[in-house]
Amino acid sequence: MTFTLKKSTAAFAEAKRYIPGGVNSPVRSFRGVGGTPPFIAKAAGSRIYDIDGNAYIDYVGSWGPMILGHAHPEVLGELKEALERGTSYGAPTLLETELARLIIEAVPSVELIRFVNSGTEATMSALRLARAYTKRNKIVKFAGCYHGHHDSLLVKAGSGATTLGVPDSPGVPSTIAGNTLTVEYNDDEELAAVFEQHGEDIAAVIIEPVPGNMGLVLPRPGYLEKVRAITEQYGALLIFDEVMSGFRVAYGGAQEVYKITPDLTCLGKVIGGGLPAAAYGGRQEIMEMIAPAGPVYQAGTLSGNPLAMAAGLATLRLLSQTEDFYEKVITMTAALCAGIQAQALAYGFNFQFHQAGTMFGLFFSDKTVYDYNSAKQSDVAAFNIFFHAMLAEGVYLAPSQFEAAFMSGAHTHADIGATIAASGNAFAKVAEYYRQQKH
Ligand SMILES: *Cc1c(COP(=O)(O)O)cnc(C)c1O
């Protein structure tokens, strides 16, 4: 059967009549790689299925949440039971307390936690709290780290360490962006220089401890320790944005792996089990400033929604109670990366493979990638050829060189074998592209 996206192409055109760009989140539009996004009809286990009848082995996992695989029967079971009890009450439930307790047990730096609906809300609220707690206005973020789409964090790198941020999007007031300082990830000297100049005004440093939004980048040994030390030295809060890495690189997140205690942590993705839920939490003394315990206002009509809490609870219970869950999925991830890397090397491609727990990434670059600048050196045109070849082979990767990939507990050895074989064919197309380039 030949691969076609005929129905998806028509659906995309129709969607564009009603929805800007045809999608409700920009990266889904395939703008980075070109072509038509498959419109998805259903998902189960390691597979997603589009309306054209194509099946794909899925390494996007709804951008991270689906760590147990799609439509996990136990998660669906809990959800169905919750559904029978009604979908939302706007009043406290036992589910919220139970999920809060499970997260606090998993992530010891979190002593109190507040649920919200998206990662964006979590980081936005954490920043407000940090500013209220420290009575300072400036924040530091890292180029290439994504924390959601609210004004303070939609800011690009300036041209140097001490350059104040300029907005990344029209509509973000420069008065807000101007309070955001951006430095390169993995560069502790640039961070120190920023603190030297602005230290007394910096409320918080917000960081993806293992960045997954510029492709997957890993912290250099000792780097996160330095970030922790300098924030402490200047009395700024350290906010770990673990919306992606939480319950992904390990059950306790990156802070468990790297043994760092942040002041505040943002979570999302996995903790909602595929439904909209996110959270921020941290030291009791700081979190008690949140209304109604304290004066910092933050609220949400659907926050702690019973369906989202039920899916999150079922997910976290399975993650913590399945014997060696992480060990197994991490081993599978390593096997997949090694297999794809061997295929690349067979064509003489010395590409960069990164893995952090159940996340992995591949940069089409022969140079070490450790920050946004080095990530941007990747050959995007070659990635795009690889991406489309994989899609046609039935492997669904994120439609951008600058996104991470996600393994789940539902992926089988057969899936991995098929993916490695597909990558060999896809690299052949990349090799062909390079040959044409030379002529
Ligand atoms: C996905 C993500 C967010 C934003 O979460 P949304 O639920 O999409 O708003 C924030 N931070 C990180 C690190 C993320 O990966």
The ligand as a Tripos MOL2 file, in Angstrom:
@<TRIPOS>MOLECULE
LIG
   15    15     1     0     0
SMALL
NO_CHARGES

@<TRIPOS>ATOM
      1 C1          5.1860   21.8250   27.4610 C.3       1 LIG1
      2 C2          5.9860   22.6970   28.3270 C.ar      1 LIG1
      3 C3          5.4500   23.8500   28.9380 C.ar      1 LIG1
      4 C4          4.0830   24.3600   28.6030 C.3       1 LIG1
      5 O1          3.0710   23.5060   28.9870 O.3       1 LIG1
      6 P1          1.6210   23.6940   28.3060 P.3       1 LIG1
      7 O2          0.7820   22.6970   29.0370 O.co2     1 LIG1
      8 O3          1.8070   23.4170   26.8570 O.co2     1 LIG1
      9 O4          1.2090   25.0960   28.5500 O.co2     1 LIG1
     10 C5          6.2220   24.5410   29.8400 C.ar      1 LIG1
     11 N1          7.4670   24.1520   30.1190 N.ar      1 LIG1
     12 C6          8.0280   23.0670   29.5440 C.ar      1 LIG1
     13 C7          9.4090   22.6690   29.9220 C.3       1 LIG1
     14 C8          7.3180   22.3230   28.6110 C.ar      1 LIG1
     15 O5          7.9090   21.2790   28.0240 O.3       1 LIG1
@<TRIPOS>BOND
     1     1     2 1
     2     2     3 ar
     3     2    14 ar
     4     3     4 1
     5     3    10 ar
     6     4     5 1
     7     5     6 1
     8     6     7 2
     9     6     8 1
    10     6     9 1
    11    10    11 ar
    12    11    12 ar
    13    12    13 1
    14    12    14 ar
    15    14    15 1
@<TRIPOS>SUBSTRUCTURE
     1 LIG1         1 GROUP 0 **** ****
